[in-house]
Amino acid sequence: MRLLVLICVVALAASCAQKPVTAYQRGNLAYRAGDYSEAMTILKPLAESGHSSAQLRVAYMYNEGLGVAKNRFDALDWYCRAAQSGRGAAINNIGYFHENGFVVARDLDKAIEWYRLGANLDNPFSQYQLGKFYLRGQYLPKDLEQAYLWLNLAHKQTFSLERDAALLIYDVEQLLTSEQIMSGDAAVKAWKPSPFTDEMAAWVRSSKACS
C-alpha cells in the first residue's frame, strides 16, 4: 500500500511539474490568440537574436500586416534571415516573391531555383509548385514523372495541400502507364530530403534577394 501511495505521489508531482514557457512560446500564444502587437513585441527581439522560428513568424507578420504596417521589404529581409538557417518555409516564400515580382523583379528562373531548394529540403509548398510546373509544362519542361514525384511528396505532408495535390496527382495518373506509376511510387518511397549545408547558406546570403 505504501508503495502504491508513493507511486501516486511521484506521478502527481511529475504531472504538476511543468517546463517554463519560453519567450517564443509566449509570442506564439499571443499570435494564435490574435494579439499580433503583443506577439511582435515578444518575437522581434528573438528574431533579432537569431531565433529562426521567430524570424519566420516576424517575416510573415510583416508580409500580412499583422501587428505592424504591411511591409514586404521587411518581410523579405526576415525571410532571408530565416532562410540562412535552412527554414524551408522562408525559402519557399522567397521563391514566391520572385514568381510574383514582390519587392524583387519578377524572375521565374530565380523562383524555380528557390522552389527547388525548398523542395529538396522537404518543404511541401515548394514541392507542390515544382510538381504543378512539371505537370503543366509551365516555367519548366513538361515532365510527368517529376510531376508525380513532387506532387506525391507534397501530398504526404500537409493537410492544406491535400485536396489540390490529390487532384493534380489524379491528372498525372491519367497520363502515365501502370509501370510508370509503380516506378513513381518507388521513387517517392526512396526519396530523402537534402541536409541544409554551409554551401546552401552561402548561396542564400549571396543571392540578389538576400544580399
Buried (B, 14 or more C-beta within 10 A) or exposed (E): EEEEEEEEEEEEEEEEEEEEEEBBEBBBBBBEEEBBEBBBEBBBBBBEEEBBBBBBBBBBBBBEEBBBEEBBEBBBBBBBBBBBBBBBBBBBBBBBBBBEEBBBEEBBEBBBBBBBBBBBBBBBBBBBBBBBBBBEEEBBEEBBBBBBBBBBBBBEBBEEBBEBBEEBBEBBBEEBEEEBBEBBEEBBEEBEEEEBEEEBBEBBEEBEBBE
